[in-house]
Amino acid sequence: MGKPNTIFGYVRVSSIDQNEDRQMLALQSIPVPMGNIYRDKLSGKNFERPQYRKMVRKMKAGDLLYILSIDRLGRNYEEIQNQWRILTKEKGIDICVLDMPLLDTRQGKDLMGTFIADLVLQILSFVAQNERDNIRKRQAQGIAAAKARGVLFGRPKKRKPENFEELIRKRKAGVLTIMDIQKECDVSSATIYRWMKKTK
């Protein structure tokens, strides 16, 4: 194996898996220079990955990227495959997946080596996506089961106070305003108007 131009490392954590420490320790043991480790923290809805994009812009042919596992490259099978192609074919960099030694593009540069790496990549990409799908299903099942047991999610609904009709009478008499009733009940004006409709 020739010496790479520059060594990079990439860490991504999401709401599903918060294992940044494990990824960082693995990269530091290589060691990857701290200044070349790029980290993204993402929510389920946001997959912009600004640090990943910044890292890719800096990479040049002959550089080497370390990641702990293949699913750091994308959130689904298609995206992982696409990023692998961009990095290895278009950018001309090498990738080493630490928890899967077969996925090290520095080895097996011949046709058979490339074929084996591509085959392993396809299998692992599918497995990674399948596992994420299973996690989401288990989460959804857990929430459904909790709701069936009567567990409430989100902010509890405010109950209409027993003296609400009295407050409305005072408003009609000009003693109180909607804002006064809001403060008294600790709810929004929309809630006050909704309660008023139901009171009629």
Stockholm file with secondary structure:
# STOCKHOLM 1.0

chainA/1-200         MGKPNTIFGYVRVSSIDQNEDRQMLALQSIPVPMGNIYRDKLSGKNFERPQYRKMVRKMKAGDLLYILSIDRLGRNYEEIQNQWRILTKEKGIDICVLDMPLLDTRQGKDLMGTFIADLVLQILSFVAQNERDNIRKRQAQGIAAAKARGVLFGRPKKRKPENFEELIRKRKAGVLTIMDIQKECDVSSATIYRWMKKTK
#=GR chainA/1-200 SS CCCCSCEEEEEEECSSCCCHHHHHHHHHTTTCCGGGEEEEECCSSCCCCHHHHHHHHHCCTTCEEEESSGGGGCSSHHHHHHHHHIIIIISCCEEEETTCTTCBTTSCCSHHHHHHHHHHHHHHHHHHHHHHHHHHHHHHHHHHHHHHTTCCCSSCCCCCCTTHHHHHHHHHTTSCCHHHHHHHHTSCHHHHHHHHHHHC
#=GC SS_cons         CCCCSCEEEEEEECSSCCCHHHHHHHHHTTTCCGGGEEEEECCSSCCCCHHHHHHHHHCCTTCEEEESSGGGGCSSHHHHHHHHHIIIIISCCEEEETTCTTCBTTSCCSHHHHHHHHHHHHHHHHHHHHHHHHHHHHHHHHHHHHHHTTCCCSSCCCCCCTTHHHHHHHHHTTSCCHHHHHHHHTSCHHHHHHHHHHHC
//
